[in-house]
Amino acid sequence: MKFAICNETFGDWPLDKALGLAAQHGYTGWEVAPFMLADDIRGFDQSSRTDYRNQVESAGLQIIGLHWLLAKTTGFYLTQLDDEVRGRTADYLSQLAQLCRDLGGDVMVLGSPAQRNFPESQTEEQAMDAAAQCLQLVVPALEKHDVKIAVEPLGRGEGNFLNTAAAGRDLIRRIDSPLVGLHLDVKAMSDEGTPIPQIIRDNADLTLHFHANDPNLRGPGMGEVKFEPIFEALRETQYDGWVSVEVFDYSPGVETLVSESMTNMKAALPA
């Protein structure tokens, strides 16, 4: 099992301090939210990208990819019916694919619910078609930079689009590219009626990436969800990607989130 952690966990900590704590507790992967690098990644130049990557790798970690792709941006929307908006969104995602590769990563997690939920004036079918058309425009950039997009289903509390792994599979089918697969998130899967281990088994063929957390918005093992059967299902399905810690409630403090998440995950590993 390869363990990573998302960089926004560390807030405004200096990068060297954040990397030091992550390495101290055994994380070897570093997942990047673009808004932690710059307000607009198009202004995050090649020199800055090289410096950032070198600093992460010098600390003994590797950048595994990006998530929160469209968070804190304006003018981008995945399910918009307007061709110009979809084109602009696809162009930005294509630029993120280059950023991902420049940093040494190879996967981009597409969540960002605020930029994909559809209005009451649209049907879910229209939203699915629009999202598929948008992502099809990104495929050439994925091919060029050897990067994959992992579509992330999110629970109903996040919005109305892609609320289940089955819906994620539907979108992936419409795009029809081996570079577009599925991302599974424990918090999100907890909103489905199907047990999490079963969702993992049912979608093993498409799963590219995995987030470990809890519906209480904290780290793995810091809530009611038991991770032993989750890790057992990942082992049984021969998942060989990253398990990355993503939290949303930072109130326990950085040190506690980082240390307890790792301790809990190691304790839940199959014998």
C-alpha positions in Angstrom: 0.0 0.0 0.0 1.4 3.4 -1.0 0.3 6.3 1.2 0.1 9.9 0.2 -1.4 13.1 1.6 -3.0 16.1 0.1 -1.0 19.4 0.4 -3.9 21.6 1.4 -3.9 19.6 4.7 -1.0 21.8 5.8 -2.6 25.2 5.2 -0.1 28.0 5.3 2.8 25.9 6.6 6.1 26.5 4.8 6.6 23.7 2.3 9.7 22.4 3.9 8.0 22.0 7.2 5.0 20.3 5.7 7.1 17.9 3.7 9.2 17.1 6.8 6.2 16.2 8.9 4.7 14.0 6.1 8.0 12.2 5.5 8.5 11.7 9.3 5.2 9.8 9.5 5.9 7.6 6.5 4.0 9.2 3.6 5.8 8.9 0.3 3.3 10.6 -2.0 2.3 14.3 -2.2 -1.0 15.2 -3.9 -1.4 18.8 -5.0 -4.3 21.1 -5.1 -3.4 23.7 -7.8 -4.8 26.6 -5.7 -2.1 25.9 -3.2 0.5 26.8 -5.8 -1.0 29.9 -7.4 -4.3 31.7 -7.8 -4.0 30.9 -11.6 -1.7 28.1 -12.5 -1.2 29.6 -15.9 1.1 32.1 -14.1 3.0 29.3 -12.3 6.0 29.3 -14.6 8.3 26.4 -15.6 11.0 27.5 -13.1 8.5 27.5 -10.3 7.3 24.1 -11.3 10.8 22.7 -11.3 11.7 24.2 -8.0 8.5 22.9 -6.4 9.1 19.4 -7.7 12.7 19.4 -6.7 11.8 20.4 -3.1 9.2 17.6 -2.8 11.5 15.0 -4.2 14.4 16.2 -2.0 12.3 15.5 1.0 11.8 11.9 -0.1 8.3 12.2 -1.5 7.0 12.1 -5.0 4.2 14.2 -6.5 1.5 11.8 -7.5 -0.8 14.2 -9.2 -3.5 16.9 -8.8 -6.9 17.2 -7.3 -9.4 20.0 -6.6 -8.8 20.8 -10.3 -11.3 23.6 -10.7 -11.7 24.7 -7.1 -11.3 28.5 -6.5 -11.4 29.3 -10.2 -14.0 31.3 -12.2 -15.4 30.9 -15.6 -15.0 27.1 -15.8 -17.8 24.6 -15.7 -18.0 20.9 -16.7 -21.7 20.5 -17.3 -22.4 23.8 -19.0 -24.4 23.5 -22.2 -22.7 26.6 -23.7 -20.0 25.4 -26.1 -17.7 28.3 -25.4 -17.7 27.6 -21.6 -17.1 23.9 -22.1 -14.2 24.7 -24.5 -12.7 27.1 -22.1 -12.9 24.5 -19.3 -11.4 21.8 -21.5 -8.5 24.1 -22.3 -7.8 24.8 -18.6 -8.0 21.1 -17.8 -5.5 20.5 -20.6 -3.2 23.0 -19.1 -3.5 21.3 -15.8 -2.4 18.0 -17.5 0.8 19.8 -18.4 1.2 21.1 -14.9 0.7 17.6 -13.6 3.4 16.1 -15.8 5.8 19.0 -15.1 5.5 18.2 -11.4 6.1 14.5 -12.0 2.5 13.4 -11.5 0.3 11.2 -13.7 -3.2 11.4 -12.3 -5.8 14.3 -12.0 -8.8 13.8 -9.7 -11.8 15.5 -11.1 -14.1 16.4 -8.2 -14.7 20.2 -7.8 -18.5 19.9 -7.3 -19.2 23.7 -7.5 -17.9 23.6 -11.1 -20.0 20.6 -12.2 -23.4 20.7 -10.5 -26.2 21.3 -13.0 -29.2 23.7 -12.6 -32.8 22.7 -12.5 -33.2 23.9 -16.1 -31.0 21.0 -17.2 -31.6 17.3 -17.1 -29.1 14.8 -15.7 -28.7 13.3 -19.2 -27.9 16.8 -20.6 -25.3 17.2 -17.9 -23.7 13.9 -18.5 -23.5 14.5 -22.3 -22.0 18.0 -21.7 -19.4 16.7 -19.2 -18.5 13.9 -21.7 -18.0 16.3 -24.5 -15.9 18.6 -22.3 -13.6 15.8 -21.2 -13.3 14.3 -24.7 -11.7 17.6 -25.7 -9.1 17.1 -22.9 -8.1 13.6 -24.1 -5.4 14.8 -26.6 -3.6 16.7 -23.8 -3.8 13.6 -21.6 -2.2 11.6 -24.4 0.4 14.2 -25.0 1.5 14.4 -21.3 0.8 10.8 -20.4 -1.6 11.8 -17.6 -4.9 10.2 -16.6 -8.1 11.8 -15.3 -9.9 10.1 -12.4 -13.6 11.0 -12.3 -14.7 11.4 -8.7 -18.2 10.6 -7.6 -19.3 12.7 -4.7 -22.2 12.3 -2.2 -25.5 14.0 -2.4 -24.4 16.5 0.2 -21.9 17.9 -2.4 -24.4 18.4 -5.2 -26.5 16.7 -7.8 -23.9 15.4 -10.4 -22.1 12.0 -10.2 -23.4 10.9 -6.8 -22.5 7.3 -7.3 -19.7 5.1 -8.7 -22.3 3.8 -11.2 -22.8 7.3 -12.5 -19.0 7.8 -12.7 -18.8 4.6 -14.8 -21.6 6.0 -17.1 -19.6 9.2 -17.7 -16.4 7.2 -18.3 -18.2 5.0 -20.8 -19.3 8.0 -22.8 -15.8 9.4 -23.0 -14.4 6.1 -24.1 -10.7 6.7 -23.4 -8.3 4.5 -21.5 -6.9 7.7 -19.9 -10.2 8.4 -18.1 -11.0 6.2 -15.2 -12.6 6.3 -11.7 -11.6 7.8 -8.4 -13.1 6.4 -5.2 -13.4 8.4 -2.0 -14.4 6.9 1.4 -16.5 9.9 2.5 -18.4 9.9 -0.8 -18.9 6.1 -0.9 -20.4 6.3 2.6 -23.4 8.1 1.0 -24.2 5.2 -1.2 -26.4 2.4 0.0 -23.9 -0.3 -1.1 -21.2 -1.3 1.4 -17.9 0.4 0.6 -15.9 -2.9 0.1 -18.5 -4.0 -2.5 -18.2 -0.7 -4.4 -14.4 -1.2 -4.4 -14.8 -4.7 -5.8 -17.4 -3.7 -8.4 -15.3 -1.0 -9.8 -11.8 -2.4 -9.6 -11.4 -2.5 -13.3 -11.7 1.3 -13.6 -10.2 2.6 -10.3 -7.2 4.8 -10.8 -6.9 6.6 -7.4 -8.3 6.4 -3.9 -8.9 8.9 -1.1 -8.9 7.9 2.6 -11.1 9.9 4.9 -14.3 9.7 6.9 -17.8 11.2 6.6 -17.0 13.3 9.7 -14.6 15.1 7.3 -11.5 14.0 9.2 -8.8 11.4 8.4 -9.1 7.6 8.0 -9.9 5.9 11.3 -10.9 9.2 13.0 -14.6 8.4 12.6 -16.9 5.5 12.5 -15.9 3.9 9.2 -13.8 0.8 9.6 -10.8 0.6 7.3 -9.9 -3.1 7.8 -12.5 -4.3 5.3 -11.7 -1.4 2.9 -8.0 -2.3 2.8 -8.9 -5.9 2.5 -11.0 -5.2 -0.6 -8.2 -3.1 -2.1 -5.8 -6.0 -1.5 -8.2 -8.6 -3.0 -8.7 -6.5 -6.1 -5.0 -6.0 -6.5 -5.3 -2.2 -6.4 -1.7 -0.9 -6.9 -2.3 2.9 -6.9 -2.0 5.4 -4.1 -4.2 5.7 -1.0 -4.2 9.4 -0.3 -5.4 11.1 2.8 -7.8 14.0 2.1 -9.5 15.8 5.0 -11.9 18.7 5.2 -12.1 19.4 9.0 -8.8 20.8 10.1 -9.8 21.5 13.6 -7.8 18.6 15.2 -4.6 20.3 14.0 -2.1 19.4 11.3 0.1 17.2 13.5 -2.8 15.2 14.7 -4.4 14.7 11.3 -1.1 13.7 9.7 0.0 11.3 12.5 -3.3 9.7 13.4 -4.3 9.1 9.8 -1.1 7.2 9.2 -1.3 5.2 12.5 -4.9 4.2 11.8 -4.2 3.2 8.2 -1.2 1.0 9.2 -3.3 -0.6 11.9 -6.0 -1.5 9.4 -3.7 -3.2 6.9 -4.3 -6.9 6.2 -1.9 -9.2 7.9 
